């Protein structure tokens, strides 16, 4: 009789434990979808906030009215040294191009803007530049090749650039800025075009 009671008690305890396990399992299975839903909602809210912040940042960003000033000098080797100032952000990559107007021969160098200034050159053959007119261009490279810090200021396609120096890239990659001036080397001012500056050779 005692064995029957003990067996009966064990059966009841077993049933009770099984029931509790089922209940706990149901509770866990109900909680998991809720947690998944909450995580998805939080991610969606975070993405929405980030998009809103980006829109606000774009609206608040003022256009950059690009300014570039250039000066040039002839060294004792009759080669041209170019110096300039600009309000473009530090790290901005520009190409400095010197072209002889008579022959269309070009020399170019890529430099970075640092603390609002840049230096390039010397330009010209080892024998020195012949007398005549020369154009000097400073061209801001497309935003796609600029450092990230520069892209943030000028835009991914140069959309924040403004002013009379701004033009469309020849490669369809957005806006760039181009400044061009002319200089005369030697004593032939009559060959000068535009508002060229006379640079006397030593």
HELIX and SHEET records of a PDB file:
HELIX    1   1 UNK A    2  UNK A   60  1                                  59    
HELIX    2   2 UNK A  143  UNK A  145  5                                   3    
HELIX    3   3 UNK A  148  UNK A  154  1                                   7    
HELIX    4   4 UNK A  189  UNK A  191  5                                   3    
SHEET    1   A 2 UNK A  64  UNK A  65  0                                        
SHEET    2   A 2 UNK A 161  UNK A 162  1                                        
SHEET    1   B 3 UNK A  68  UNK A  74  0                                        
SHEET    2   B 3 UNK A  80  UNK A  86 -1                                        
SHEET    3   B 3 UNK A 117  UNK A 123 -1                                        
SHEET    1   C 5 UNK A 106  UNK A 112  0                                        
SHEET    2   C 5 UNK A  93  UNK A 100 -1                                        
SHEET    3   C 5 UNK A 132  UNK A 140 -1                                        
SHEET    4   C 5 UNK A 175  UNK A 185 -1                                        
SHEET    5   C 5 UNK A 166  UNK A 168 -1                                        
SHEET    1   D 5 UNK A 106  UNK A 112  0                                        
SHEET    2   D 5 UNK A  93  UNK A 100 -1                                        
SHEET    3   D 5 UNK A 132  UNK A 140 -1                                        
SHEET    4   D 5 UNK A 175  UNK A 185 -1                                        
SHEET    5   D 5 UNK A 197  UNK A 199  1                                        
END                                                                             
